[in-house]
């Protein structure tokens, strides 16, 4: 995506993850597609590996969080990332949690609170998941949750997720 100087840029944090096929290649392809259709990536966390969250799966996830500068409005960004997921082969099922090639979640968008049927920002479960909190804290240590007003360090202290995550070494 070509960004122009006079465009208003929004700051969005996206969580990207997957646990099927070539996980690392999927993350790399996803980042390229995000750059092409959503905006510019200002920061990206290390890649983390963790067990699946919410399902029993032997496939470990690779996760990464990015800070995106985007001219897209929230719904436009949602449509764009859902299009990327579809292009990469994600098949949505009735189950909320399942193995997947790629999953892209909008964690935060500016400091907005959005509560619509198909879009909830900040992500309603971000404070429950270490695989989101740790990489978000890495790239935005001073980020503050717009509802609870807690900084990321406080959210991590309160998180009851006992799963282990580790930096993925390529």
Secondary structure, 3 states (H helix, E strand, C coil): CCCCCCCCCEEEEEEEEECCCCHHHHHHHHHHHHHHHCCEEEEECCCEEECCCCCCCCCCEEEEEEEEEECCCHHHHHHHHHHHHHHCCCCCCCCCCCCCCCEEEEEEECCCCEEECCEEECCCCHHHCHHHHHHHHHHCCCCECCCCCCEHHHHHHHCCCCCCEEECCC
